[in-house]
Amino acid sequence: MKFPLLPLSCAALAVMLTACGGSSTPAVVPPVPDPVPPDPVPVSYADASAGTSLELWNRCEVMHAGPVQNQPGSQADEKGFIRAITQETYLWSSEVPAIKASDYPTVVAYFNALKTPKLLASGHPKDRFHYSYPNEVWEALSAGVELGYGISWNAGANQVPRQWRIAMVDAGSPAARAGLQRGDQLIMIDGEDFIYRGDTAAVARFNAALAPASANQPHTFTWWRDGRLFDTALLAGSVNALSVQSAQLLDTAAGKTGYLNFTSHNAPAERQLYEAMTRFRDAGVKELVLDMRYNGGGQVTIASQLAYMIAGPGASSGKVFMAYATNGRLNPGRPTSFIDRAVGLGASQPLPFGTVLPHLDLKRVTLLTGPGTCSASEALINGLRGIDIEVRLVGGQTCGKPYAFIPMANCGTTYFMVQYQGTNQKGWGDFDEGFAPDCKVDDDMSHALGDPAEGLLATALRLNAGASCASAARMGGRSGVPAQAGTDAGSSGSAAAAVVQVRSPLKEIAILPERR
């Protein structure tokens, strides 16, 4: 999840108006904790400038253009900012090892090392959500524009032998223009065996091809479809993908059902969700199937608005969608409520501020989930369950990210570190291993998303009509198993040393665009 950490008032930050006003630019003010006595045993960080994050903010070794004026500084100043912001705001600041800043050649390398080394019971790293981007990349991504091919992947366990298949192709993308389809299996990249090559050098080449740094790097991909091999040459481009990929009305045994394929909690989603849910409301939808199997998260505000549109004011009025726990130094701020109006998030076609949101007043919603269901998507599950809305999960275990943070821009780079753990109305938020599905069904790559015969959707429709998990999935030609908590926790955040990147880190993070 993503949300903003702006505890200082705009009056106190007159020189930082872009962070406090209605700008569509992501917040750039570093979060600052409430004054508290120093830690009894302060963590020692050697070879970085001393000072608070606010004192060291934007003291840069190299000047960068941006909404806030840089000040001349040094790499030690930039590392000092990272040290200070970690100590002040990082959720697990007490677990960060003492390291020498001078042992790391760059500020980003130093930042990458300043996180907890602890592991979860599954063996996955406790902190799998520690990233940075150049400012301009982050600003484009947060507006829904990503450099790539327009492919979402089904990567299974993401280990050799790999069985990567295309899960979804964005309309108008390079992949769509090349004729690629859901279900196509990736066999080779630039002539190298993608299925069996697992050495670090090969993985680095695969990552460079799958997530190119610029648009002028052509790569050749070999695919398997319907018993034959074929090649495509792809050149990455700016993909402006829809957050709501489709919204359909289905006549089912359980009554009028809405199917919503929702892939990202970003700024453009505010209008797209409003339009889809208005259509569902006007059609008298009685059941909702929300396909979020490839939704890695985004803004908590969007998740809160969607939760309100599902539950309505009767169930959500005066209730907490998400409250926040911190490291004890950072002010947790006010909880996020169930938001019933548009906040006017920056997008090419923003929904006007204050627009009243539609609501379906449902007592139950069915989500299609998998390892790609992360962050703000999981916050939606937890927030609705916190007000006793039945949330039924069909598919696979979610990724496990009950955490949130605010992007922190400093000297041309935007940093993301976990600063909050989110909890619902009932005070619960311990899902760092993910949510287990109520009915475990493998992703069905043989049907298009939204096809009522597709395995997950077919199972959900039959469950809504009263069938059991096993019979609902079996009737769809698949085997359904009621899942046990803690199983099937596959994730692209594996602890393996050389892992092909399934999707950009942005797909697994989120921000709340409001002052906290």
N, C-alpha and C positions, 0 to 999 in steps of 0.2 A: 504494500500500500504506500501511497505517497500522501503527505500532508504537510502544511506549512508551520514553521516554527518561528513566528515573528512576535516574541513576547514584548518587545519594546514598542511604545506608541509611535505613531507617525509624527507627532509633534516633537518627540525626542530625536527623531531621525529625519529631520527636514531635508538633509542632503541625500536621502535615499528614497525619494518619493515614488520612484518606479516600483519599489518593493511593497509599498503600503497602499497605493492607489488602485485603480481599476485596470492597470496595464495587463495585457495578455502575456507579457514576458514573465517567465518563471521567477519566483522570488530569489533575490540575490543576497539578502541580509543574513548573516550567520546567526543561528539560534544562540541566545545568551541565557544562561541559567540565572535563577534568582540568587542574590548574594547569600552564601551560606558559609559557615566556618570551614576552613581548609580541612582536607582529609587528614585523619590522624597520622597516616603513613602515606604521604604523597607518592604517586608513581613517578619514577625518575626517567626522564627522557633527555639524553645527552645530545650536545652539539646542535641544538635548535634554539632560536631566539626565545628569550623569556617574555612572558606577557600573556594577557588574556586574548581570546579569539577576536574580540572587538578592537583591541589595541593593535593587533597584527593583521587585521583584515585588509586586503588589497595593498599590502606593501610587497611589491613585486620585483623580481629579478629582471623580468622583461615586461615592458608596458604592453597592455592589451586594450583594444577598443572595446567599449561597452557602455552601459547606462550609468556606470559609476566610475568616477575618476580614479585611476591607479595612482599610487604613491611610489616613488623610487624605493627599492628595497633590495633584498638579497634572497638567495635560495634558503638560507638559514631562517629568514623571516617567514617565508612560505611554509617551511617545515614546522616552524614554531606555531603558525596558525593551525596546521593540521594537528600538532600535538595538543594545543590548547582546546580545540573544538572536540577532540576525542575525549579528553579528560572531563570536559564540562558537560558533554551531551550524549556520548555513546552509551547505549543501554548497558553494555557489559564492560564499562571502563575499568572496573576493579580487576578484570581478568586479562587486561592487555599487558603483554610482557614489556619489561624495560629494555629498550633497544637504542642504539646510537644512530642518530639521524645521518651522520657522516658515512655510515656503512652502506647507504642507499644512494645511488647516483642521481636519482631524480626525485622530485616531490611525490609524483604518483607512485613510484616504487615504495617510498617511505609510507605513504598512506595505505597501500595494499598490505603492509606488514602490521599496521596498527589495528589489530582486531583479535578477538578471543581465539585461542587455539583449541578450545574444548570441542568435543564431539557429542552428538546425540547418541541415544541408545542404539540407533540403527547403524551407527558408524559414520553417518554423514556429518560434515562440519556443522557446528552450532550456528555459525554465521556464514551463510551462503549468499549474502546479499550486500556485498561491499564493493561498490563500483565507482567509476568516474568516467566523464565524457568531456571532450572539448565543449565550451559553452555553446558554440553555434550548432553542434550536432545535437546537443540536448534540447535546444530551443526548437529545432525542426521536429525531433522525435515527439516532444510533448504536444506539438500541434498536429500530430497524426501523420507526419511525413517521414518516411524511412528510406534510406538508400539500400536497395536490395533487389530481389527478383520477384517479390510478391508471393512467396511460398511459405506456408506453415507446414511443419513436419510432424509425422508420427514416427518417433525414433525408438520406440520400445525401451529396452534397458540401456541403450546407447553404449554398447560395448561390442567388441569383436566376437563373433561375426555380426556385423551391423545389418539390420533390416529396416533401413529408412525408406519410408513411403511418403508421398505427398498427401498431406491431410486436407489442404485447402489452398486454392489459388485465387489471389485477389484480381478482380475484374480490371482490365486495362493495364495490367502489370506486364513486365517482360516475360514472365512465365506464361501468362495467358496468351500473349501474342505468339509465343512459340508453340502453342497448342498443348501444353502440359495439363494433366488432369489429376484429380484426386485418385489415389491408388497407384500411380506410377512409382516404381521402385528404383532407387538410385543404385547404380552398379559401379560406375567409374567416374572419377573427376580428373580431367586433363590427362587421360590415359592411364591413371593409377587405379589399382584395385581398391575401391572404397570399402568393400565388405570385409576384407581380411587384413588390410594394412593397419597396424596399431602402434607403430613406433612414433616417437615424439615428433620427429622431423616430418613424417607424412601427415600426421594430425595437424601440424602447424600449416602445412600447405592446404589441407582440406578446409581448415577454418578460414584461411585467407581467400579461398574461392567461394565459400558459402556466405561469408560476411565481408565482402570486399570493402576496402577503405576508400575507394574512389570509383567513379563511374566509367573510367576508361580502361578497365581491366577485363577483357573477354576471357571466358572460361568455357570449356567443353564438358558437358555432362552426358553420360551414357545411362539409358533407362531401360527398364524391362516392363512391357505392357502386353497383355494378351498373347504371351508366348513368343514375343520377338523383342530384339534389341533395337534401339534407335538412339541417335545422338541429337543433341541440341546445343547450339552455341548461344550462351546467355551473356548479356552485358547489363550490369546492374544499373538501375535508374531510380529516380525518386518515386516511391510508391505512396500514394495518398489513399490508403485503404479505408473502406467503410468500417465503422465500428459495429454497426448493425448490418450484418451481411445479408440477412433476409428476415422478413416478418410475414408469416403465413397464417391464414385462418383455415383450420381443419375441422370438418364435421366428423365427430367420433362418437363411440358408444357412450362416452361420459359427457357428451354435449359439445357445444362450440369450444374449440381449443385453439389457443394461440401458440404458435411455435416461433421463437425468437432466437436467431443465431447471433450472439453478442460476443465480440472478440477483444474489445479494449475499452477500459474506463478512461478515455481521454477526453479532451475538451470538445471535439466534434460530436461525441456521443450524447451530449446533453440534448441537442435538437433531435438527433436520430431516435433516441429512446422516447422522447416526448411524442414524436409523430407516430411511432409504432404502437405505443401504449394507448394513445388517443384512438387509433384505429381499433384496437382490441376492445377498449371500453365501449365504443360506439356499436360494436358488433355483438356486445353482450357475452364476452368470453367468460366461461365458467371454469376452465382449467388453463394453466400456463405451463408449457415446457420450455425451459430456458437452456439453450445449448451454450455452455461455457467451457467445453472441453479444451478449447485452445485459447482461453482468455487468461493471460498471465497477470492481469491486475491493472492498476492505474490509480486514478484519483478517488480518494475516499468519498468526496462529495458526490461523485457519480453513483457509487455504490449505495450511498444513503438515499439519493433521489430514487433510484430504481427500487430499493426496498420499500420506500413510501408508496410508490406507484403500484406495487404488488399488494401491500397490506392495507393501505388506506388509513385515513385519520382515526377511525374507530379503534384500531389495534395499536397505532403508533404514537398518538398524540401524547406529548409530555414524556415520552420514553427516550432512553439513550440508545442510539445506534452503535456508537463506539466511544468508550472512555479510554484513557491513556495512562499507562504506567511508565515511569522513567527510572533513571539511575539514582534518583534522590537529590541530585543537584539541579537537574533541569525541571522547570515548572511544567507539570503535565497539561496545564491549560484547561479550558472548558471541554466537556465531552461534545461529540458531534451528535446532533439530534437526527431524527428522520426528517429530511429536508423536503418541504412541500411546494417550493417555488424554485424557478430558475435563478441561478446566480450569475448568468451571463458570461459563461466561460469563453475565453478568447478562441475564436474559430473563424473560418471564412464566412460561415453563416451562423452567427451566434443566436441562441435563443434569448430574446430580450429579458433583461433582469426583471424579476418579479412575476414572470409568467406563471400562472397557477398550473400545477402539474396534474394530469389525469390520475385516477386510481381505480384499481380493479376490485379492491376489498376481498381478496381471496384468503381463505383459511389454509390453503395448501398450494405449494409450487413444486414442480419437479425439475431438477437440474441434471443436465447431462455433463459428466465430469471426467477428469483424467489427470495425469501428472502435470499437464499444462494448465490446469485450473489453479490459480495462485493468487495470493496477496489480497487485493480488493475484492476479487471473486470469492475468496474464502471469508472475507469480512461480511459480504452479503449473506452468506450462509449463516454465519455466527450471529449477525445482527438480527435476522429474522427469527432464528431459533430463540433468541433472547426475549422476544415478545410472544412466544408460543405460536408462531406460524409454523406449520408442518413443512419442513424442507426435505424432500425425498431426493436422494442422490442415486443416479443410475450411471454406471460406467466404471471408472477406476478411481483409485485413491488420489486425492488432491495433493498439491506439492508441499504444503506445510509452511506458511509464512504469516504468523499472527503479528507481524511487525510493520512499522511504518517509519518514515523519515521525511525530512525536508531537504530538497536539493540545496547545496551550499556552493555558491559560485565564488571563486577566489582566483584572481590572476589568470583568467582565461580558461579555467577548468572548473567543472561542476562536480562536486563530490556527493556521494550517497553513503551514509552509514546508518545503521539501525539505531534509532533514538527512542522509539516507543514500542510498547507491546499493547495491542488493542484488546479490549474486553467488551462484552455486550451488557445489556440491561441487567443480567443476572450476575455480572462480575466475572464471567468465564471467558478465557481466551487461550487455553493451553492446547493448541493444535499444531505444534511445531513439527509433528510427523504427518500432518495432513488429516483430512476427514475421510474415513472409510465410506465407500458407497453402500447404500442400503441394498442394492442389487448389482452385483459385479457382472459386467458385460464387456467383452473386448470390443475395441473400436472396429466398426464394420467399414472396411475400405472399399468394399465392392459396390456400395451405393452412394449416391450424392447426398450431401448434407441437406436435411429438410425433406428427403424422400420418406414417406410414411413407412416404407419397407426397410429403411436403414436400421441396423440392429438396435442401437441405443434408443432411437426415437420410437421404433415399433414396441420395444419393451416398455418404455414410459407410457405410451398410449394404452397398452393393455393393463398395466398397473393401475392407471387412472380409472379404468373400467372395472376394476375389482379383482383382477387375476393376481395370483401369487408371483413372487419373483421367478421361481423355477419354471412355472408354466408360461408366464409372459414371455420369457426369453426363449423357451423351447418352441413356442408357437411361431417365433420369429426365425426359427432355424438356427438358434444359438443356445448355448448352455448358460443358464443364469444361476448364480450362487449368491445367497445372502452373505455379504462380506463381514469379516471380523475386523475390529479396530486394529490398526497397526500393520495390516497386510497390504501387499501390492503398493509399496511406497516408492515405486520407481520415479526418478527425477533426473532432469538434466544437470542437477547440482551434485552429481556423484563425486565421491572423494577420490576417484581414480586420477592418476597423475596426468594422463593424456586423454582428454575427452573432447570430442568434436562438439562445438557449440551449437546447440539445437536452435537457439534464438538469442537475440540480443538481450543483455541484462535488463534493458528497459522493459521487456515483456514480463519481468518478474518484480517490478518495483511500483511505488505509487506515492502520490502527493495530495494533500488537502489544500486547495487554493483559497485559504482564508486565514486571517490572523488568529493565532492561538494565544 
